[in-house]
């Protein structure tokens, strides 16, 4: 078998696998058991995901093409140019399906007396409100760009939505213009209720209704509008200017993103041919860009914020995050952790314990130092304010903040500057490596000695995402583990040194080697006639090296179960290669984000929580931490919840050679894992 044949037969292309994941998100929008408004929001998530995909992954493949490279080895046996065409065709099909889904949901909303109307459905009762709303709210925020052949087209904003206006003038000439849909105004305008009926109009259609007010100085015979959207390459390109600080370079690069190369052009397929040709010529759209004929509306990501209209019956039932037995907001969290380790599983548990830990550290006179890694912060971050509070109180606070957390760079820059102003010691990672680990260690003086307390997590310290992302946070005072955590912070300051970690598995130092050792141990068990077992949960697996190792374990007879939410380049269930590997993906109300590795069974099994997916970037190009769980009760808790997720037969899809995202359906008792895990923790509280 040639190298190219091996790629073709052994792996699913990463980009195609990602599009299959986004198809699972779209499935949630089609699922009639999902509440109607939530279905609209899944449609928004699908669209938002697609925007980011084009700005990052499609842009990367396009760069390979423009560099004159084939990219076959890196792309799973597909040439880069061919892959761009495959992606575009898949997306055209998915977009077409999503438009049908949107029409279906709108019809069902009408049965609930919720009407999304357009400019042709505005009667006299709504006219005055809309005109007043336009004058008071929309017109002051509106950017109108008049186009002509002599003036260069202004730079269109990345992922901005525009109405392309075509006026046929009285003298027979054509005048083109662009209306930028204002981002500062909610896309959905809720109109006055009429009896039991509720009405919503999109800003797009409100603008169409008010075209006469916008263009009243032009003498035109007819006017038409069609929506367009452009996505740009979101890769950050850094200047080599030595006089600029790292923050300045990142900030400049984020601003430059707005004028990055176009990678996708989406347009209303009913647009006039001359308007389309004029715009594409003006924007310099070429054959390496993905050109997508779409529907009347773009930027459907805005449906993520579709108003609830007070209709709780059309939303998911809210769950109240649970407390953790043994941890109290009325007493010291350090005293509790000194005696016992705790596991927080968000959003089933309240994330407030993380903030409580940091707030207590900020106030406690015995706490001397706080060290934490930050990847993505909430827009209003209690985590950041607690760290600033600690610095004001004289603690030595060290924050490793990742300024290159994609699409959150500006927020992190703003918080970094605030923290720096208040005396927080900032570390901007390690050259060439993103700091993606999620950990905190504090040093507390007790009886003239220093004792460490801390937590390690699979997710970001972000109060907003903690409500919808599933993540584990492990609170511990185990000095062995926290000594290793402290070494990682030493590595940030002296990254020319190689530190030895006795307990933590760390990237880029030894993740691959350590995982290979754990996998080999399961292979050896099979060779001795014992049972070899590996259970994994992660967001993505795309590293060919790690996939090949799992194939080796499968061929040896090791039973492997995998829960992979997103990209899965591994092909399970292939005789002679992966017949002992099963993979499912769970897409539901919460975004499955935690990473878990379980090797072996019974009392001697080894359990890790981790920040690392099995992707080349996580293993070789990032600072990641996988933390062993030595506490038997917490080990069992992780295994229990893993098994609940594995047994899901409501929201689990089978990942297999067919790549059709089939739901796992069987005759076993109904298990919807996210509901059942909440019940699992509720029952633990009641014991």
C-alpha positions in Angstrom: 0.0 0.0 0.0 1.4 3.4 -1.0 1.5 6.3 1.5 -1.3 8.0 -0.5 -3.5 4.8 -0.5 -2.9 4.5 3.3 -4.2 8.1 3.8 -7.2 7.4 1.6 -8.2 4.2 3.2 -7.2 4.8 6.9 -8.5 8.2 7.7 -11.4 10.6 7.1 -10.3 14.0 5.9 -10.4 16.5 8.8 -12.4 19.1 7.0 -15.0 16.6 5.7 -15.3 15.1 9.2 -15.9 18.6 10.6 -18.7 19.2 8.1 -20.2 15.9 9.2 -20.1 17.2 12.8 -21.9 20.4 11.7 -24.5 18.2 10.0 -25.2 16.7 13.5 -25.8 20.2 14.8 -28.3 20.7 11.9 -30.0 17.5 12.8 -30.9 19.1 16.2 -32.7 21.8 14.2 -34.7 19.2 12.4 -35.5 17.1 15.5 -39.2 17.5 16.3 -38.5 16.6 20.0 -36.4 19.7 20.4 -38.5 22.8 21.4 -39.2 25.1 18.5 -37.2 28.2 19.5 -34.3 25.9 20.5 -34.4 24.5 17.0 -34.0 28.0 15.6 -31.1 28.5 17.8 -29.4 25.3 16.7 -29.8 26.6 13.1 -27.9 29.7 14.3 -25.2 27.5 15.9 -24.9 25.6 12.6 -24.5 28.9 10.7 -22.0 30.3 13.2 -19.9 27.1 13.1 -19.8 27.4 9.3 -18.6 31.0 9.4 -15.7 30.0 11.7 -14.9 26.9 9.5 -14.5 29.1 6.4 -12.4 31.7 8.2 -10.0 29.1 9.6 -10.1 25.7 8.0 -11.1 26.6 4.4 -8.7 29.6 4.6 -5.9 27.2 5.6 -6.5 24.9 2.6 -6.8 27.9 0.3 -3.3 29.0 1.5 -2.0 25.6 0.6 -3.4 25.9 -2.9 -2.0 29.5 -3.3 1.4 28.3 -2.2 1.4 25.9 -5.1 1.4 22.8 -2.9 -0.7 19.7 -3.3 -1.2 19.1 0.5 -2.1 15.5 -0.1 -0.3 14.0 2.9 -1.6 16.7 5.3 -5.2 16.4 4.1 -5.8 12.7 4.3 -5.0 11.8 0.7 -7.0 14.5 -1.0 -5.4 17.3 -3.0 -6.0 20.8 -1.6 -7.6 22.1 -4.8 -9.9 19.1 -5.0 -10.8 19.5 -1.3 -11.9 23.1 -1.8 -14.4 21.9 -4.5 -15.6 19.1 -2.2 -16.2 21.4 0.7 -18.1 23.9 -1.4 -20.4 21.2 -2.8 -21.1 19.8 0.7 -21.8 23.3 2.1 -24.1 24.1 -0.8 -26.1 20.9 0.0 -26.1 21.7 3.7 -27.2 25.3 3.2 -30.0 24.1 0.9 -31.1 21.7 3.6 -30.9 24.4 6.3 -33.2 26.7 4.3 -35.8 23.9 4.2 -35.4 23.4 7.9 -35.9 27.2 8.5 -39.1 27.2 6.4 -40.5 24.2 8.4 -39.7 25.8 11.7 -41.4 29.1 10.6 -44.6 27.1 9.6 -44.6 25.4 13.0 -44.1 28.8 14.8 -47.2 30.1 13.0 -49.2 27.3 14.6 -48.0 28.8 17.9 -49.2 32.2 16.8 -45.6 33.5 16.2 -45.2 35.1 12.8 -41.9 36.1 11.2 -43.1 38.5 8.6 -41.3 40.3 5.7 -41.8 43.8 4.1 -44.7 42.6 2.0 -46.8 41.7 5.1 -46.7 45.0 6.9 -50.3 46.4 7.3 -51.4 49.8 8.5 -51.4 48.6 12.1 -47.7 47.9 11.9 -46.6 50.7 9.5 -46.4 53.5 12.1 -44.4 51.4 14.6 -41.9 50.3 11.9 -41.4 53.8 10.5 -40.8 55.2 14.0 -38.5 52.3 14.8 -36.5 53.0 11.6 -36.1 56.7 12.3 -35.2 56.3 16.0 -33.1 53.1 16.0 -32.0 51.9 12.6 -31.3 55.1 10.5 -28.7 56.5 13.0 -26.7 53.2 12.9 -27.1 52.6 9.2 -24.0 52.7 6.8 -25.0 53.2 3.2 -22.3 52.8 0.6 -22.9 54.3 -2.9 -21.0 52.5 -5.6 -19.7 53.6 -8.9 -17.0 52.5 -11.4 -14.6 55.2 -10.5 -14.4 54.7 -6.7 -12.8 51.6 -5.2 -15.1 49.4 -3.2 -14.7 50.0 0.5 -13.4 47.1 2.6 -16.5 44.9 3.4 -16.4 43.6 7.0 -15.7 40.0 7.7 -19.0 38.1 8.2 -20.9 41.4 7.8 -24.2 41.1 6.0 -25.1 43.6 3.3 -28.1 44.3 1.2 -26.9 44.9 -2.4 -29.1 47.5 -3.9 -29.8 47.9 -7.6 -31.6 51.0 -8.8 -32.7 51.4 -12.4 -32.6 55.2 -12.9 -35.1 57.2 -14.9 -32.3 57.9 -17.5 -31.8 54.2 -18.1 -28.5 54.0 -16.1 -28.0 51.6 -13.1 -26.9 52.7 -9.7 -25.6 50.2 -7.2 -25.3 50.6 -3.4 -24.7 48.5 -0.3 -26.6 48.7 3.0 -24.7 47.3 5.9 -27.0 45.4 8.4 -26.2 47.2 11.7 -24.7 44.8 14.3 -25.5 47.2 17.1 -29.2 46.5 16.8 -30.9 43.2 17.5 -31.5 41.5 14.2 -35.1 40.6 15.3 -37.5 43.4 15.9 -40.5 42.4 18.1 -43.6 44.2 16.9 -46.6 45.1 19.1 -48.7 42.0 19.9 -52.1 41.8 18.3 -54.4 39.6 20.4 -52.8 36.2 20.7 -50.5 36.8 17.8 -46.9 37.8 18.1 -45.0 39.3 15.2 -41.3 39.6 14.4 -39.5 41.2 11.5 -35.9 41.0 10.6 -33.9 44.3 10.3 -33.2 43.2 6.7 -36.9 43.3 5.8 -37.5 46.5 7.8 -34.7 48.1 5.6 -36.4 46.8 2.5 -39.7 48.4 3.6 -37.9 51.7 4.2 -35.8 51.8 1.0 -37.8 54.9 -0.2 -36.7 56.8 2.9 -33.1 55.8 2.5 -32.8 56.6 -1.3 -35.3 59.4 -1.6 -32.7 61.7 -3.3 -32.3 59.3 -6.2 -34.6 59.4 -9.3 -35.2 55.7 -9.9 -37.8 53.8 -11.7 -37.3 50.5 -9.9 -35.2 49.3 -6.9 -34.3 45.8 -5.8 -32.2 44.4 -2.9 -30.4 41.1 -2.4 -28.3 40.0 0.5 -24.6 39.2 0.2 -21.9 38.2 2.8 -18.2 37.7 2.7 -16.0 35.7 5.0 -12.3 36.4 5.3 -9.1 34.5 6.3 -8.9 34.7 10.1 -5.3 33.6 10.5 -3.3 36.0 12.5 -0.2 37.3 10.7 2.3 39.0 13.0 4.6 41.9 12.2 8.3 41.6 13.0 8.5 45.2 14.4 10.7 44.8 17.5 9.5 48.1 18.9 6.0 46.8 19.5 4.9 44.8 22.5 3.3 41.4 22.1 -0.1 42.9 23.0 0.3 45.5 20.3 1.2 42.9 17.7 -1.8 40.8 18.5 -4.1 43.8 18.6 -2.9 45.0 15.2 -3.2 41.5 13.8 -6.8 41.2 15.0 -7.6 44.5 13.3 -5.9 43.3 10.1 -8.3 40.3 10.1 -11.0 42.6 8.9 -9.1 43.1 5.6 -7.9 39.5 5.3 -8.3 37.7 2.0 -11.8 36.7 1.1 -12.5 32.9 1.3 -16.3 32.7 1.0 -18.8 34.7 -0.9 -22.5 33.9 -0.2 -25.3 35.6 -2.2 -29.0 35.4 -2.6 -29.4 33.1 -5.6 -32.2 35.3 -7.0 -29.8 38.3 -7.4 -29.7 40.0 -10.8 -26.9 38.6 -12.9 -25.4 42.1 -13.6 -25.4 43.0 -9.9 -23.6 39.7 -9.0 -21.0 40.2 -11.7 -20.4 43.8 -10.7 -19.9 43.0 -7.0 -17.7 39.9 -7.6 -15.5 42.0 -9.9 -15.3 44.8 -7.4 -14.4 42.4 -4.5 -11.8 40.4 -6.4 -13.6 37.1 -5.8 -11.7 34.3 -7.7 -12.0 30.5 -8.3 -10.2 29.6 -5.1 -12.9 31.2 -3.0 -16.0 29.3 -2.0 -18.9 30.9 -3.9 -22.2 29.8 -2.3 -25.6 30.6 -3.8 -27.9 30.9 -0.8 -31.3 32.2 0.3 -32.8 35.6 1.0 -31.2 35.8 4.4 -27.6 35.3 5.5 -25.8 35.5 8.9 -28.4 33.0 10.2 -26.0 32.7 13.2 -28.1 35.5 14.6 -30.8 32.9 15.3 -28.8 31.9 18.3 -30.2 35.1 19.9 -33.8 34.6 18.6 -36.1 36.3 21.2 -37.9 33.9 23.6 -41.1 36.0 23.6 -41.9 34.7 27.0 -42.7 31.3 25.5 -41.0 29.0 28.0 -43.0 26.2 26.5 -40.9 26.5 23.3 -37.6 26.4 25.2 -35.7 23.7 27.0 -36.7 23.2 30.6 -34.2 25.1 32.7 -32.1 23.1 35.1 -30.8 24.6 38.3 -27.0 23.9 38.7 -26.5 21.6 41.7 -24.3 22.2 44.7 -21.5 19.8 45.5 -21.9 17.8 48.7 -19.3 18.9 51.2 -18.6 22.3 49.6 -20.3 25.4 51.0 -20.5 29.0 50.1 -20.8 29.9 53.7 -17.5 28.3 54.9 -13.9 28.1 53.8 -13.3 26.2 50.5 -9.7 25.7 51.5 -10.6 23.9 54.7 -12.9 21.6 52.7 -10.3 20.9 50.0 -7.6 20.3 52.7 -9.7 17.3 53.9 -11.2 16.0 50.7 -10.9 16.3 46.9 -13.9 17.4 44.9 -15.0 17.2 41.3 -17.2 19.9 39.7 -19.0 18.8 36.5 -20.4 21.9 34.8 -23.1 22.7 33.9 -24.7 20.0 36.2 -22.8 21.7 39.1 -22.6 25.4 39.6 -19.4 27.0 38.3 -19.6 29.5 41.2 -17.2 27.2 43.3 -14.3 28.3 41.0 -15.1 31.9 41.6 -15.5 31.2 45.3 -12.1 29.6 45.4 -10.5 32.7 43.7 -12.4 35.2 45.8 -11.4 33.5 49.0 -7.8 33.4 47.9 -8.0 37.1 47.1 -9.1 37.9 50.7 -7.3 35.3 52.8 -4.3 36.9 54.5 -2.5 33.5 54.5 -2.6 33.2 50.7 0.7 34.5 49.3 0.6 33.6 45.6 -1.9 32.8 42.9 -1.0 31.3 39.6 -3.5 30.6 36.9 -3.8 29.9 33.1 -6.5 31.7 31.2 -7.6 30.8 27.7 -11.1 32.3 27.2 -12.8 34.7 29.7 -16.4 35.7 29.9 -17.4 39.1 28.7 -17.9 40.2 32.3 -15.5 38.0 34.1 -15.7 37.4 37.9 -12.5 35.3 37.5 -10.6 38.3 36.2 -12.0 40.6 38.9 -11.1 38.2 41.6 -7.5 38.1 40.3 -7.3 41.9 40.2 -8.8 42.0 43.7 -6.0 39.6 44.9 -3.3 41.8 43.4 -4.8 44.9 45.1 -4.6 43.0 48.4 -0.9 42.4 48.0 -0.9 38.8 46.7 1.6 37.9 44.1 -0.7 37.0 41.2 0.7 35.4 38.0 -1.6 35.0 35.0 -0.6 33.1 31.9 -3.2 34.6 29.4 -3.4 33.3 25.9 -3.8 36.3 23.6 -4.2 34.0 20.5 -7.4 32.3 21.7 -9.1 32.4 18.3 -12.0 35.0 18.0 -11.5 35.9 21.7 -8.2 37.8 21.2 -9.7 41.3 21.7 -11.5 40.3 24.9 -8.4 38.8 26.3 -6.3 41.8 25.3 -8.7 44.1 27.1 -8.6 42.0 30.3 -4.8 41.6 30.1 -4.4 45.4 30.0 -6.7 45.8 33.0 -4.8 43.2 35.0 -1.5 44.6 34.1 -2.6 48.0 35.3 -3.5 46.6 38.7 -0.1 44.9 39.2 -0.9 41.3 38.0 2.2 39.6 36.6 1.3 38.6 33.0 2.9 35.8 31.0 2.0 35.6 27.3 2.7 31.9 26.9 5.7 30.4 25.3 7.0 31.3 21.8 5.5 28.9 19.2 3.1 27.3 21.7 -0.5 28.2 22.7 -1.2 27.7 26.4 -4.4 25.7 26.3 -4.0 24.0 29.8 -6.6 25.0 32.4 -5.1 25.1 35.9 -4.6 27.1 39.0 -2.4 26.8 42.1 -2.3 29.0 45.2 0.3 28.9 47.9 -0.9 29.4 51.5 1.1 29.8 54.6 0.1 27.4 57.3 2.1 26.9 60.5 5.1 28.7 59.0 5.0 26.2 56.0 3.7 26.7 52.5 0.8 24.5 51.4 -0.6 24.4 47.9 -4.2 24.2 46.8 -5.5 24.3 43.3 -7.7 23.0 40.5 -7.3 21.5 37.1 -10.0 21.6 34.5 -11.0 20.4 31.0 -12.6 23.7 30.2 -12.1 27.5 30.2 -12.6 29.5 33.3 -15.6 31.2 31.8 -18.8 31.8 33.7 -20.9 32.1 30.5 -19.7 29.0 28.7 -19.9 27.0 32.0 -23.7 27.2 31.7 -23.7 25.3 28.4 -20.3 23.4 28.1 -19.8 20.1 29.9 -16.5 20.3 31.7 -14.8 18.8 34.7 -12.9 20.8 37.3 -10.9 18.9 39.9 -10.2 20.6 43.3 -7.2 19.2 45.2 -4.6 19.8 47.8 -2.5 16.8 46.7 1.0 18.3 47.0 2.3 15.8 44.4 0.1 17.0 41.6 0.3 20.7 42.6 4.1 20.5 42.7 3.9 19.5 39.0 1.5 22.3 38.3 4.0 24.8 39.8 6.7 23.4 37.6 4.6 24.2 34.5 4.6 27.9 35.6 8.3 27.7 36.1 8.5 26.4 32.5 6.7 29.5 31.3 9.4 31.6 32.8 12.3 29.4 31.8 11.1 27.5 28.7 14.7 26.6 27.7 14.7 24.1 30.6 13.2 20.6 30.4 11.2 19.9 33.6 10.3 16.4 34.7 6.7 15.8 35.8 6.1 12.8 38.0 2.3 12.9 37.8 0.9 15.2 35.2 1.1 14.4 31.5 2.1 17.5 29.7 2.3 18.8 26.1 4.5 19.5 24.3 6.9 17.4 26.6 5.5 13.9 26.9 1.9 13.6 26.0 2.4 11.2 23.0 5.0 9.2 24.9 2.8 8.8 28.0 -0.3 8.0 26.1 1.6 5.4 24.0 2.8 3.8 27.3 -0.8 3.6 28.6 -2.0 2.1 25.3 0.9 -0.4 25.3 -0.1 -1.5 28.8 -3.5 -2.5 27.5 -2.0 -4.3 24.5 0.2 -6.2 26.9 -2.8 -7.3 29.0 -4.4 -8.8 25.9 -1.2 -10.7 25.1 -1.3 -12.1 28.6 -4.8 -13.3 28.1 -6.4 -10.5 30.1 -8.9 -7.9 28.9 -7.5 -4.7 27.4 -9.9 -1.7 27.6 -9.6 1.9 26.6 -12.4 4.5 27.0 -11.9 8.0 25.7 -14.0 11.2 25.5 -12.8 14.2 23.6 -13.9 16.9 21.2 -11.7 15.8 18.3 -9.2 13.3 17.1 -7.2 14.1 14.0 -3.6 13.1 14.8 -2.6 10.3 12.4 0.0 9.1 14.9 -2.5 8.7 17.7 -5.0 7.1 15.3 -2.4 4.6 14.1 -1.7 3.7 17.7 -5.3 3.0 18.4 -5.5 0.9 15.2 -2.6 -1.1 16.6 -4.4 -1.6 19.9 -7.5 -2.7 18.1 -5.7 -5.2 16.0 -4.1 -6.6 19.2 -7.7 -7.1 20.6 -8.0 -4.1 22.9 -11.7 -3.0 23.2 -11.9 0.7 22.6 -14.9 3.0 23.2 -14.7 6.6 22.1 -17.1 9.5 22.5 -16.0 12.2 20.0 -18.2 15.3 19.6 -16.5 16.9 16.6 -13.8 15.9 14.2 -13.1 12.2 14.0 -10.5 11.2 11.3 -10.4 7.7 12.7 -12.5 5.1 10.9 -14.0 2.6 13.3 -15.3 -0.9 12.7 -13.0 -1.8 9.8 -12.0 -5.5 9.8 -8.3 -6.0 10.2 -7.8 -2.3 11.2 -10.3 -1.0 13.7 -12.9 -3.7 14.3 -12.5 -3.3 18.1 -13.2 0.4 18.0 -16.6 1.9 18.5 -17.2 5.7 18.2 -20.3 7.7 19.1 -21.0 11.4 19.0 -23.5 13.1 21.4 -25.0 16.4 20.3 -27.7 17.8 22.6 -28.7 20.8 24.7 -25.2 21.2 26.2 -21.9 21.2 24.2 -19.9 18.1 25.2 -16.5 19.6 25.9 -14.8 17.5 28.6 -11.8 15.3 27.8 -11.5 12.0 29.7 -9.1 9.1 29.3 -9.8 5.8 31.0 -7.3 2.9 30.7 -8.2 -0.5 32.0 -11.1 -1.7 34.2 -11.7 -2.3 37.9 -9.8 -0.9 40.8 -6.5 -0.6 39.0 -7.8 1.4 36.0 -6.1 4.7 35.3 -8.3 7.8 34.8 -7.3 11.2 33.6 -9.0 14.5 32.9 -7.4 16.6 30.3 -7.4 19.9 28.3 -6.0 18.0 25.3 -7.8 16.6 22.3 -5.9 14.1 20.2 -4.9 16.5 17.5 -1.4 17.3 16.4 -1.7 20.8 17.7 -2.6 19.7 21.2 0.1 17.1 21.4 3.0 19.0 19.8 2.2 22.7 19.6 0.4 23.6 22.8 0.9 23.6 26.5 -1.7 21.0 27.7 -2.2 19.1 31.0 -3.7 15.7 31.6 -4.2 15.1 35.3 -4.4 11.6 36.9 -7.3 11.0 39.3 -6.0 9.0 42.3 -9.1 9.4 44.5 -11.2 6.2 44.1 -14.6 7.9 44.7 -13.9 10.5 42.1 -12.5 7.9 39.7 -15.8 6.0 40.0 -17.8 9.2 39.5 -16.0 9.8 36.2 -16.5 6.2 35.1 -20.2 6.3 36.0 -20.9 9.5 34.1 -18.8 8.2 31.1 -20.9 5.1 31.0 -24.1 7.0 31.1 -22.9 9.0 28.1 -21.7 5.9 26.3 -25.1 4.2 26.8 -27.0 7.2 25.3 -29.6 5.9 22.8 -31.5 9.2 22.3 -28.9 11.8 21.2 -25.9 9.6 20.3 -24.9 9.2 16.7 -22.9 6.3 15.4 -19.7 7.3 13.6 -18.8 4.6 11.1 -17.7 4.0 7.5 -21.1 5.1 6.2 -20.7 8.7 7.7 -24.4 9.2 7.8 -24.8 10.3 11.4 -27.3 7.6 12.2 -28.8 7.8 15.6 -28.0 4.9 17.9 -31.3 3.1 18.3 -31.7 -0.1 20.4 -34.1 -1.9 22.6 -32.4 -1.0 25.9 -33.9 1.4 28.4 -34.0 5.0 27.2 -30.9 6.9 28.1 -30.6 10.6 27.2 -27.2 11.1 28.9 -27.4 14.8 29.7 -30.6 14.4 31.5 -29.5 11.2 33.2 -26.2 12.7 34.4 -28.1 15.5 36.0 -30.3 12.9 37.7 -27.2 11.0 38.8 -25.8 14.0 40.6 -29.3 14.8 42.1 -29.5 11.3 43.5 -26.0 11.6 45.0 -27.1 14.8 46.9 -30.0 12.9 48.3 -28.0 10.0 49.7 
